[in-house]
Amino acid sequence: MHLEVSDLHKHFKTLKGTVTALKGVNMHVEQGEFVCVVGASGSGKSTLLRLVAGLDVPTTGRVEVDNEPVTGPGADRGMVFQDYTLYPWMTVQKNVEFGLKLQGVDKQTRREQASYYLEMVGLVQFASALPKALSGGMKQRVAIARALTSQPKILLMDEPFGALDVQTKETMQQFLLDLWERTVTSILMITHDVREAVFLA
């Protein structure tokens, strides 16, 4: 896996004129790397991640995964947001299976792959629970399992632990490092926390 961001610019038009969110950004992430992008609020971190995810388009510049231009969302890039983005009416199992269902994967394979990643994040016993029965850290583990179930080339994380209390955040950071070492999935993570970036990346 090779992610390449080349001379990336992003401008937004507002009532007060044009705002430059990104200007001449260059970076790359290689197979198995854990890279953190650090910056203050409003510095363009989430804009960069949205462009890599294909949720927005650059004003100029290129984003490529394995020499293929990113033109929209794709299964090669898994996304984990700060908010848990779980469907409250679906069980944990169904939430984790959801991306595979959209891809047309058969029911048996969906169940097996979702169960594998639920075991990996330590939540098999909660497979039939609804999200409201889970703590914040557990919900985020479900979101990570869902992103990994599609076996993306790179996992994109937008301040995934920003809404958690300090103790849970530290536990989740260690959990993520352990998971990264086991899966060897490339990770690009956005954070405003310098300590978190140093610890993880």
C-alpha positions as protocol buffer text, in pm:
chain_id: "A"
residue {
  index: 1
  type: MET
  ca { x: 0 y: 0 z: 0 }
}
residue {
  index: 2
  type: HIS
  ca { x: 125 y: 346 z: -90 }
}
residue {
  index: 3
  type: LEU
  ca { x: -71 y: 665 z: -22 }
}
residue {
  index: 4
  type: GLU
  ca { x: 62 y: 974 z: -197 }
}
residue {
  index: 5
  type: VAL
  ca { x: -63 y: 1330 z: -144 }
}
residue {
  index: 6
  type: SER
  ca { x: 90 y: 1572 z: -395 }
}
residue {
  index: 7
  type: ASP
  ca { x: 76 y: 1954 z: -388 }
}
residue {
  index: 8
  type: LEU
  ca { x: -272 y: 1949 z: -236 }
}
residue {
  index: 9
  type: HIS
  ca { x: -470 y: 2274 z: -215 }
}
residue {
  index: 10
  type: LYS
  ca { x: -823 y: 2320 z: -86 }
}
residue {
  index: 11
  type: HIS
  ca { x: -1016 y: 2648 z: -93 }
}
residue {
  index: 12
  type: PHE
  ca { x: -1367 y: 2712 z: 39 }
}
residue {
  index: 13
  type: LYS
  ca { x: -1585 y: 2998 z: -78 }
}
residue {
  index: 14
  type: THR
  ca { x: -1761 y: 3182 z: 206 }
}
residue {
  index: 15
  type: LEU
  ca { x: -1969 y: 3499 z: 234 }
}
residue {
  index: 16
  type: LYS
  ca { x: -1653 y: 3678 z: 345 }
}
residue {
  index: 17
  type: GLY
  ca { x: -1444 y: 3549 z: 54 }
}
residue {
  index: 18
  type: THR
  ca { x: -1224 y: 3249 z: -16 }
}
residue {
  index: 19
  type: VAL
  ca { x: -1071 y: 3058 z: 275 }
}
residue {
  index: 20
  type: THR
  ca { x: -758 y: 2850 z: 215 }
}
residue {
  index: 21
  type: ALA
  ca { x: -781 y: 2531 z: 423 }
}
residue {
  index: 22
  type: LEU
  ca { x: -481 y: 2353 z: 270 }
}
residue {
  index: 23
  type: LYS
  ca { x: -191 y: 2492 z: 71 }
}
residue {
  index: 24
  type: GLY
  ca { x: 73 y: 2282 z: -104 }
}
residue {
  index: 25
  type: VAL
  ca { x: 46 y: 1974 z: 121 }
}
residue {
  index: 26
  type: ASN
  ca { x: 273 y: 1680 z: 34 }
}
residue {
  index: 27
  type: MET
  ca { x: 290 y: 1353 z: 229 }
}
residue {
  index: 28
  type: HIS
  ca { x: 296 y: 978 z: 190 }
}
residue {
  index: 29
  type: VAL
  ca { x: 209 y: 672 z: 396 }
}
residue {
  index: 30
  type: GLU
  ca { x: 368 y: 333 z: 326 }
}
residue {
  index: 31
  type: GLN
  ca { x: 249 y: -21 z: 399 }
}
residue {
  index: 32
  type: GLY
  ca { x: 224 y: -86 z: 773 }
}
residue {
  index: 33
  type: GLU
  ca { x: 304 y: 270 z: 881 }
}
residue {
  index: 34
  type: PHE
  ca { x: 118 y: 453 z: 1158 }
}
residue {
  index: 35
  type: VAL
  ca { x: 120 y: 824 z: 1072 }
}
residue {
  index: 36
  type: CYS
  ca { x: -36 y: 1102 z: 1281 }
}
residue {
  index: 37
  type: VAL
  ca { x: -117 y: 1449 z: 1147 }
}
residue {
  index: 38
  type: VAL
  ca { x: -108 y: 1700 z: 1433 }
}
residue {
  index: 39
  type: GLY
  ca { x: -245 y: 2051 z: 1439 }
}
residue {
  index: 40
  type: ALA
  ca { x: -467 y: 2298 z: 1618 }
}
residue {
  index: 41
  type: SER
  ca { x: -841 y: 2324 z: 1555 }
}
residue {
  index: 42
  type: GLY
  ca { x: -909 y: 2485 z: 1219 }
}
residue {
  index: 43
  type: SER
  ca { x: -568 y: 2401 z: 1073 }
}
residue {
  index: 44
  type: GLY
  ca { x: -712 y: 2179 z: 797 }
}
residue {
  index: 45
  type: LYS
  ca { x: -644 y: 1835 z: 946 }
}
residue {
  index: 46
  type: SER
  ca { x: -996 y: 1699 z: 896 }
}
residue {
  index: 47
  type: THR
  ca { x: -1013 y: 1857 z: 550 }
}
residue {
  index: 48
  type: LEU
  ca { x: -699 y: 1661 z: 455 }
}
residue {
  index: 49
  type: LEU
  ca { x: -849 y: 1337 z: 584 }
}
residue {
  index: 50
  type: ARG
  ca { x: -1177 y: 1399 z: 400 }
}
residue {
  index: 51
  type: LEU
  ca { x: -983 y: 1447 z: 76 }
}
residue {
  index: 52
  type: VAL
  ca { x: -790 y: 1123 z: 131 }
}
residue {
  index: 53
  type: ALA
  ca { x: -1118 y: 946 z: 211 }
}
residue {
  index: 54
  type: GLY
  ca { x: -1273 y: 1078 z: -111 }
}
residue {
  index: 55
  type: LEU
  ca { x: -1550 y: 1260 z: 77 }
}
residue {
  index: 56
  type: ASP
  ca { x: -1444 y: 1590 z: -83 }
}
residue {
  index: 57
  type: VAL
  ca { x: -1239 y: 1692 z: -387 }
}
residue {
  index: 58
  type: PRO
  ca { x: -921 y: 1903 z: -385 }
}
residue {
  index: 59
  type: THR
  ca { x: -910 y: 2244 z: -549 }
}
residue {
  index: 60
  type: THR
  ca { x: -577 y: 2139 z: -702 }
}
residue {
  index: 61
  type: GLY
  ca { x: -330 y: 1858 z: -640 }
}
residue {
  index: 62
  type: ARG
  ca { x: -359 y: 1479 z: -625 }
}
residue {
  index: 63
  type: VAL
  ca { x: -440 y: 1202 z: -381 }
}
residue {
  index: 64
  type: GLU
  ca { x: -345 y: 850 z: -494 }
}
residue {
  index: 65
  type: VAL
  ca { x: -360 y: 504 z: -338 }
}
residue {
  index: 66
  type: ASP
  ca { x: -129 y: 256 z: -511 }
}
residue {
  index: 67
  type: ASN
  ca { x: -95 y: 498 z: -805 }
}
residue {
  index: 68
  type: GLU
  ca { x: -473 y: 512 z: -854 }
}
residue {
  index: 69
  type: PRO
  ca { x: -633 y: 858 z: -813 }
}
residue {
  index: 70
  type: VAL
  ca { x: -888 y: 895 z: -532 }
}
residue {
  index: 71
  type: THR
  ca { x: -1212 y: 1012 z: -692 }
}
residue {
  index: 72
  type: GLY
  ca { x: -1457 y: 916 z: -417 }
}
residue {
  index: 73
  type: PRO
  ca { x: -1502 y: 683 z: -118 }
}
residue {
  index: 74
  type: GLY
  ca { x: -1375 y: 329 z: -164 }
}
residue {
  index: 75
  type: ALA
  ca { x: -1336 y: -1 z: 21 }
}
residue {
  index: 76
  type: ASP
  ca { x: -957 y: 44 z: 7 }
}
residue {
  index: 77
  type: ARG
  ca { x: -991 y: 321 z: 272 }
}
residue {
  index: 78
  type: GLY
  ca { x: -1167 y: 253 z: 603 }
}
residue {
  index: 79
  type: MET
  ca { x: -1288 y: 557 z: 798 }
}
residue {
  index: 80
  type: VAL
  ca { x: -1336 y: 605 z: 1174 }
}
residue {
  index: 81
  type: PHE
  ca { x: -1485 y: 935 z: 1292 }
}
residue {
  index: 82
  type: GLN
  ca { x: -1477 y: 1106 z: 1632 }
}
residue {
  index: 83
  type: ASP
  ca { x: -1851 y: 1044 z: 1667 }
}
residue {
  index: 84
  type: TYR
  ca { x: -1922 y: 674 z: 1674 }
}
residue {
  index: 85
  type: THR
  ca { x: -2150 y: 679 z: 1365 }
}
residue {
  index: 86
  type: LEU
  ca { x: -2315 y: 350 z: 1462 }
}
residue {
  index: 87
  type: TYR
  ca { x: -2671 y: 275 z: 1357 }
}
residue {
  index: 88
  type: PRO
  ca { x: -2864 y: 272 z: 1689 }
}
residue {
  index: 89
  type: TRP
  ca { x: -3134 y: 31 z: 1564 }
}
residue {
  index: 90
  type: MET
  ca { x: -2879 y: -232 z: 1451 }
}
residue {
  index: 91
  type: THR
  ca { x: -2702 y: -481 z: 1676 }
}
residue {
  index: 92
  type: VAL
  ca { x: -2325 y: -461 z: 1711 }
}
residue {
  index: 93
  type: GLN
  ca { x: -2295 y: -758 z: 1472 }
}
residue {
  index: 94
  type: LYS
  ca { x: -2514 y: -591 z: 1207 }
}
residue {
  index: 95
  type: ASN
  ca { x: -2325 y: -262 z: 1243 }
}
residue {
  index: 96
  type: VAL
  ca { x: -1995 y: -438 z: 1176 }
}
residue {
  index: 97
  type: GLU
  ca { x: -2143 y: -630 z: 881 }
}
residue {
  index: 98
  type: PHE
  ca { x: -2297 y: -319 z: 722 }
}
residue {
  index: 99
  type: GLY
  ca { x: -2010 y: -222 z: 490 }
}
residue {
  index: 100
  type: LEU
  ca { x: -1983 y: -577 z: 360 }
}
residue {
  index: 101
  type: LYS
  ca { x: -2357 y: -584 z: 296 }
}
residue {
  index: 102
  type: LEU
  ca { x: -2326 y: -270 z: 83 }
}
residue {
  index: 103
  type: GLN
  ca { x: -2052 y: -445 z: -114 }
}
residue {
  index: 104
  type: GLY
  ca { x: -2285 y: -737 z: -187 }
}
residue {
  index: 105
  type: VAL
  ca { x: -2094 y: -991 z: 26 }
}
residue {
  index: 106
  type: ASP
  ca { x: -2304 y: -1299 z: 104 }
}
residue {
  index: 107
  type: LYS
  ca { x: -2462 y: -1342 z: 448 }
}
residue {
  index: 108
  type: GLN
  ca { x: -2240 y: -1627 z: 570 }
}
residue {
  index: 109
  type: THR
  ca { x: -1915 y: -1449 z: 476 }
}
residue {
  index: 110
  type: ARG
  ca { x: -2040 y: -1125 z: 635 }
}
residue {
  index: 111
  type: ARG
  ca { x: -2116 y: -1305 z: 960 }
}
residue {
  index: 112
  type: GLU
  ca { x: -1778 y: -1482 z: 967 }
}
residue {
  index: 113
  type: GLN
  ca { x: -1572 y: -1171 z: 889 }
}
residue {
  index: 114
  type: ALA
  ca { x: -1765 y: -953 z: 1135 }
}
residue {
  index: 115
  type: SER
  ca { x: -1725 y: -1216 z: 1408 }
}
residue {
  index: 116
  type: TYR
  ca { x: -1351 y: -1236 z: 1340 }
}
residue {
  index: 117
  type: TYR
  ca { x: -1303 y: -861 z: 1384 }
}
residue {
  index: 118
  type: LEU
  ca { x: -1536 y: -845 z: 1684 }
}
residue {
  index: 119
  type: GLU
  ca { x: -1316 y: -1108 z: 1846 }
}
residue {
  index: 120
  type: MET
  ca { x: -1010 y: -903 z: 1752 }
}
residue {
  index: 121
  type: VAL
  ca { x: -1150 y: -595 z: 1930 }
}
residue {
  index: 122
  type: GLY
  ca { x: -1273 y: -805 z: 2225 }
}
residue {
  index: 123
  type: LEU
  ca { x: -1648 y: -757 z: 2178 }
}
residue {
  index: 124
  type: VAL
  ca { x: -1780 y: -1097 z: 2062 }
}
residue {
  index: 125
  type: GLN
  ca { x: -1995 y: -1123 z: 2375 }
}
residue {
  index: 126
  type: PHE
  ca { x: -2172 y: -797 z: 2278 }
}
residue {
  index: 127
  type: ALA
  ca { x: -2255 y: -903 z: 1920 }
}
residue {
  index: 128
  type: SER
  ca { x: -2630 y: -905 z: 1983 }
}
residue {
  index: 129
  type: ALA
  ca { x: -2634 y: -583 z: 2190 }
}
residue {
  index: 130
  type: LEU
  ca { x: -2753 y: -247 z: 2063 }
}
residue {
  index: 131
  type: PRO
  ca { x: -2507 y: 47 z: 2067 }
}
residue {
  index: 132
  type: LYS
  ca { x: -2695 y: 216 z: 2353 }
}
residue {
  index: 133
  type: ALA
  ca { x: -2579 y: -67 z: 2582 }
}
residue {
  index: 134
  type: LEU
  ca { x: -2210 y: 11 z: 2515 }
}
residue {
  index: 135
  type: SER
  ca { x: -1967 y: 257 z: 2670 }
}
residue {
  index: 136
  type: GLY
  ca { x: -1797 y: 521 z: 2457 }
}
residue {
  index: 137
  type: GLY
  ca { x: -1478 y: 319 z: 2426 }
}
residue {
  index: 138
  type: MET
  ca { x: -1671 y: 7 z: 2327 }
}
residue {
  index: 139
  type: LYS
  ca { x: -1866 y: 198 z: 2061 }
}
residue {
  index: 140
  type: GLN
  ca { x: -1542 y: 320 z: 1911 }
}
residue {
  index: 141
  type: ARG
  ca { x: -1406 y: -36 z: 1908 }
}
residue {
  index: 142
  type: VAL
  ca { x: -1719 y: -140 z: 1714 }
}
residue {
  index: 143
  type: ALA
  ca { x: -1656 y: 146 z: 1467 }
}
residue {
  index: 144
  type: ILE
  ca { x: -1294 y: 29 z: 1424 }
}
residue {
  index: 145
  type: ALA
  ca { x: -1406 y: -332 z: 1372 }
}
residue {
  index: 146
  type: ARG
  ca { x: -1657 y: -216 z: 1110 }
}
residue {
  index: 147
  type: ALA
  ca { x: -1386 y: -22 z: 926 }
}
residue {
  index: 148
  type: LEU
  ca { x: -1145 y: -319 z: 935 }
}
residue {
  index: 149
  type: THR
  ca { x: -1404 y: -576 z: 823 }
}
residue {
  index: 150
  type: SER
  ca { x: -1381 y: -452 z: 463 }
}
residue {
  index: 151
  type: GLN
  ca { x: -1004 y: -515 z: 488 }
}
residue {
  index: 152
  type: PRO
  ca { x: -901 y: -166 z: 371 }
}
residue {
  index: 153
  type: LYS
  ca { x: -548 y: -88 z: 257 }
}
residue {
  index: 154
  type: ILE
  ca { x: -541 y: 205 z: 499 }
}
residue {
  index: 155
  type: LEU
  ca { x: -743 y: 304 z: 804 }
}
residue {
  index: 156
  type: LEU
  ca { x: -827 y: 676 z: 828 }
}
residue {
  index: 157
  type: MET
  ca { x: -906 y: 806 z: 1177 }
}
residue {
  index: 158
  type: ASP
  ca { x: -1040 y: 1155 z: 1252 }
}
residue {
  index: 159
  type: GLU
  ca { x: -965 y: 1224 z: 1622 }
}
residue {
  index: 160
  type: PRO
  ca { x: -1128 y: 891 z: 1712 }
}
residue {
  index: 161
  type: PHE
  ca { x: -1069 y: 928 z: 2088 }
}
residue {
  index: 162
  type: GLY
  ca { x: -1150 y: 1299 z: 2117 }
}
residue {
  index: 163
  type: ALA
  ca { x: -1487 y: 1241 z: 2284 }
}
residue {
  index: 164
  type: LEU
  ca { x: -1356 y: 995 z: 2545 }
}
residue {
  index: 165
  type: ASP
  ca { x: -1252 y: 1062 z: 2905 }
}
residue {
  index: 166
  type: VAL
  ca { x: -878 y: 1056 z: 2981 }
}
residue {
  index: 167
  type: GLN
  ca { x: -865 y: 705 z: 3127 }
}
residue {
  index: 168
  type: THR
  ca { x: -1069 y: 550 z: 2845 }
}
residue {
  index: 169
  type: LYS
  ca { x: -865 y: 744 z: 2590 }
}
residue {
  index: 170
  type: GLU
  ca { x: -538 y: 600 z: 2723 }
}
residue {
  index: 171
  type: THR
  ca { x: -685 y: 248 z: 2720 }
}
residue {
  index: 172
  type: MET
  ca { x: -803 y: 296 z: 2361 }
}
residue {
  index: 173
  type: GLN
  ca { x: -464 y: 427 z: 2250 }
}
residue {
  index: 174
  type: GLN
  ca { x: -294 y: 111 z: 2379 }
}
residue {
  index: 175
  type: PHE
  ca { x: -571 y: -102 z: 2225 }
}
residue {
  index: 176
  type: LEU
  ca { x: -516 y: 67 z: 1887 }
}
residue {
  index: 177
  type: LEU
  ca { x: -139 y: 11 z: 1900 }
}
residue {
  index: 178
  type: ASP
  ca { x: -191 y: -358 z: 1981 }
}
residue {
  index: 179
  type: LEU
  ca { x: -446 y: -390 z: 1700 }
}
residue {
  index: 180
  type: TRP
  ca { x: -214 y: -217 z: 1452 }
}
residue {
  index: 181
  type: GLU
  ca { x: 70 y: -456 z: 1540 }
}
residue {
  index: 182
  type: ARG
  ca { x: -158 y: -757 z: 1489 }
}
residue {
  index: 183
  type: THR
  ca { x: -316 y: -645 z: 1160 }
}
residue {
  index: 184
  type: VAL
  ca { x: -22 y: -452 z: 1005 }
}
residue {
  index: 185
  type: THR
  ca { x: -284 y: -217 z: 858 }
}
residue {
  index: 186
  type: SER
  ca { x: -155 y: 125 z: 752 }
}
residue {
  index: 187
  type: ILE
  ca { x: -310 y: 401 z: 966 }
}
residue {
  index: 188
  type: LEU
  ca { x: -340 y: 774 z: 901 }
}
residue {
  index: 189
  type: MET
  ca { x: -477 y: 947 z: 1210 }
}
residue {
  index: 190
  type: ILE
  ca { x: -572 y: 1307 z: 1278 }
}
residue {
  index: 191
  type: THR
  ca { x: -521 y: 1448 z: 1626 }
}
residue {
  index: 192
  type: HIS
  ca { x: -468 y: 1778 z: 1805 }
}
residue {
  index: 193
  type: ASP
  ca { x: -300 y: 1596 z: 2095 }
}
residue {
  index: 194
  type: VAL
  ca { x: 80 y: 1601 z: 2059 }
}
residue {
  index: 195
  type: ARG
  ca { x: 124 y: 1339 z: 2334 }
}
residue {
  index: 196
  type: GLU
  ca { x: -116 y: 1105 z: 2156 }
}
residue {
  index: 197
  type: ALA
  ca { x: 70 y: 1151 z: 1827 }
}
residue {
  index: 198
  type: VAL
  ca { x: 408 y: 1078 z: 1986 }
}
residue {
  index: 199
  type: PHE
  ca { x: 276 y: 772 z: 2170 }
}
residue {
  index: 200
  type: LEU
  ca { x: 98 y: 621 z: 1870 }
}
residue {
  index: 201
  type: ALA
  ca { x: 311 y: 720 z: 1572 }
}
